[in-house]
């Protein structure tokens, strides 16, 4: 399946474009994978199941999801919109095989009943929200006894192969250049700074020995988000 450039993979290519070593680039990609929206949704899944607690509270939780009061972790995919995640089917089969040799833990039973309830609910049917790969891998890792904070690491181990393929492709590019995405300012065209503006350091612009005219000009067109002055330097915080 074409996964396009996920956040961790894009990070690997971005950092690797500086010609850094693969260990540093992988560490950066792993950091991107560690975030709740990166590779830790299955960790969030286990926390959600713990919050639900029992099958009897599933209708209440789904009602909160519909009211947009909370998130139904493990459902939907930004890549597979409106269709089942093909990776999830493979992992579901692995779950079925695993549960033939080990007993289902209480939260696993809650998860399976949650899955069934969501599949039968018109709200999720109409939005074509299906269990994704994180739903089943979360159950796999949890059932095998891995702590939830290990989940991103377990995802990173196989993905490192693909990350390294991207890193090698980047450094072998004959005319390789460092990645530098273009930034387009979309803020207000003009912003005024009071004549006696006091910076975060407590100094007034007019008190600085360096000329503050360029600073005022940049700030007036919205190119700066903040200005910090010291007695010998001007630190500019650019808008992103």
C-alpha atoms as one frame of an Amber mdcrd trajectory, in Angstrom:
protein
   0.000   0.000   0.000   1.213   3.506  -0.810   1.470   5.312   2.511   2.726
   8.536   0.888   5.065  10.454   3.223   3.989  10.010   6.802   5.175  12.515
   9.386   8.050  10.284  10.614   9.150   9.411   7.065   9.077  13.054   6.001
  11.108  13.873   9.120  13.662  11.203   8.166  14.080  12.730   4.714  14.161
  16.290   6.039  16.847  15.600   8.635  18.748  13.276   6.302  18.940  16.005
   3.673  21.448  17.786   5.912  23.724  14.745   5.334  23.616  13.812   8.988
  24.325  10.233  10.064  21.507   7.647   9.948  21.380   7.298  13.745  20.522
  10.971  14.208  17.993  10.891  11.377  16.294   7.781  12.799  16.177   9.393
  16.252  14.372  12.384  14.722  11.924  10.131  12.863  11.298   8.151  16.036
  10.542  11.410  17.838   7.893  12.210  15.228   6.472   8.708  15.592   6.246
   9.072  19.370   3.565  11.772  19.308  -0.089  10.864  19.993  -0.934  11.583
  16.347   2.197   9.869  15.046   2.680   6.319  16.154   1.091   6.346  19.553
  -2.622   6.171  18.698  -2.590   2.571  19.879  -1.288   3.786  23.243  -4.186
   6.250  23.302  -6.476   3.333  22.387  -5.517   1.439  25.537  -6.015   4.557
  27.643  -9.464   5.019  26.053 -10.416   1.419  26.804  -9.319   1.940  30.392
 -11.519   5.022  30.568 -14.513   3.086  29.236 -13.788   0.286  31.678 -16.716
  -2.016  31.000 -18.903  -2.952  28.069 -21.881  -1.322  29.775 -20.310   2.099
  29.354 -19.708   1.760  25.606 -23.016   3.463  24.554 -22.229   6.396  26.833
 -18.756   6.799  25.354 -19.968   6.575  21.760 -22.555   9.248  22.545 -19.734
  11.499  23.751 -17.816  10.782  20.537 -20.820  11.835  18.454 -21.073  15.019
  20.511 -17.370  15.618  19.741 -16.529  15.562  23.416 -13.864  12.878  22.996
 -12.023  10.863  20.355 -12.711   7.318  19.227  -9.131   6.122  18.974  -8.356
   3.322  16.539 -10.960   4.242  13.930 -10.575   6.041  10.614  -7.459   6.773
   8.595  -6.123   9.889   6.829  -4.768   7.638   4.070  -7.675   5.218   3.617
 -10.613   7.592   3.614 -13.954   5.873   3.251 -12.482   2.387   2.814 -11.279
  -0.223   5.304  -7.593  -0.065   6.208  -6.086  -3.109   4.385  -3.408  -3.399
   7.073  -6.111  -3.722   9.723  -7.473  -6.895   8.129  -4.050  -8.547   8.410
  -3.674  -7.481  12.024  -7.209  -8.614  12.821  -6.266 -12.085  11.584  -3.178
 -11.985  13.821  -5.388 -11.078  16.780  -7.684 -14.018  16.057  -4.702 -16.361
  15.934  -3.236 -14.925  19.131  -6.500 -15.297  21.041  -6.561 -19.008  20.264
  -3.475 -19.506  22.440  -3.922 -16.854  25.146  -6.906 -15.659  27.109  -8.490
 -12.347  26.164  -7.749  -9.702  28.781 -10.675  -7.640  30.140  -9.870  -4.545
  28.079  -9.598  -6.681  24.949 -13.162  -7.864  25.532 -14.239  -4.236  25.882
 -12.405  -3.357  22.661 -14.061  -6.111  20.647 -17.511  -5.115  21.876 -16.696
  -1.467  21.135 -15.723  -2.457  17.607 -18.983  -4.322  17.113 -21.059  -1.448
  18.520 -19.339   1.090  16.257 -19.768  -1.104  13.178 -23.518  -1.339  13.798
 -24.005   2.345  14.578 -25.414   4.382  11.628 -23.313   7.386  12.706 -20.065
   5.543  12.006 -21.499   3.603   9.074 -22.475   6.805   7.262 -19.030   8.281
   7.856 -17.358   5.033   6.820 -15.197   4.925   9.924 -13.569   1.534  10.227
 -11.063   0.122  12.727  -7.542   0.946  11.567  -4.173  -0.745  11.965  -3.594
   0.943  15.322  -6.734  -0.620  16.772  -5.570  -4.174  16.258  -1.847  -3.641
  16.820  -2.705  -1.934  20.095  -4.642  -5.042  21.135  -1.779  -7.268  19.981
   0.896  -5.405  21.922  -1.316  -5.094  24.984  -2.219  -8.793  24.928   1.444
  -9.762  24.661   2.181  -7.778  27.795   4.143  -4.852  26.385   3.846  -1.596
  28.383   1.954   1.022  26.388   4.956   3.348  26.237   6.759   0.608  24.256
   4.204   0.731  21.445   5.915   3.503  19.398   9.218   1.621  19.713   7.615
  -1.554  18.398   6.306   0.432  15.427   9.694   2.053  14.837  11.653  -1.202
  14.597  10.137  -2.414  11.285   9.674   1.104   9.929  13.391   1.817  10.344
  13.978  -0.338   7.256  11.884   1.977   5.113  13.322   5.078   6.786  16.853
   3.938   5.935  15.800   3.327   2.335  14.700   6.960   2.147  17.938   8.108
   3.812  20.078   6.157   1.338  18.045   7.474  -1.594  18.633  11.014  -0.358
  22.392  10.818   0.118  22.895   9.081  -3.244  21.081  11.821  -5.135  23.799
  13.418  -7.341  22.496  16.945  -6.901  21.141  16.536  -3.398  20.256  19.741
  -1.585  19.099  20.330   1.942  15.333  20.412   2.352  14.108  23.927   2.875
  10.315  24.168   2.527   9.024  27.484   1.291   7.245  29.585   3.870   4.524
  32.025   2.848   3.457  34.710   5.294  -0.324  35.044   5.519  -0.642  37.401
   8.498  -1.764  41.039   8.593   0.075  43.360   6.160   0.673  45.994   8.834
   1.164  45.911  12.577   2.087  48.877  14.705   4.596  48.951  17.545   4.047
  51.764  20.073   6.800  54.379  20.177   7.785  53.318  23.704   7.245  49.609
  23.215   8.694  47.633  26.128  10.273  44.279  25.235  10.146  41.109  27.310
  13.509  42.090  28.777  12.022  45.351  30.071  13.908  47.576  27.620  12.283
  50.215  25.420  13.103  50.214  21.724  14.140  53.853  21.908  16.671  53.052
  24.645  18.714  50.617  22.549  21.988  51.876  21.172  21.461  50.066  17.877
  19.117  51.441  15.264  15.655  49.963  15.678  14.358  51.245  12.351  14.817
  47.908  10.489  13.090  46.137  13.349  10.133  48.515  13.168   9.910  48.129
   9.406   9.870  44.332   9.608   7.357  44.348  12.431   5.121  46.785  10.563
   4.657  44.334   7.682   3.994  41.472  10.068   7.287  39.691   9.413   8.062
  39.345  13.098   6.175  37.645  15.880   8.285  39.122  18.643  11.288  41.300
  19.342  13.807  40.913  22.148  16.568  43.453  22.611  19.756  43.342  24.636
  22.445  45.983  24.962  24.406  44.509  22.068  22.030  42.526  19.907  18.542
  42.281  18.495  16.790  38.897  18.516  13.906  38.574  16.083  11.202  35.923
  16.295   9.872  35.351  12.797   6.316  34.362  12.020   5.892  30.718  10.917
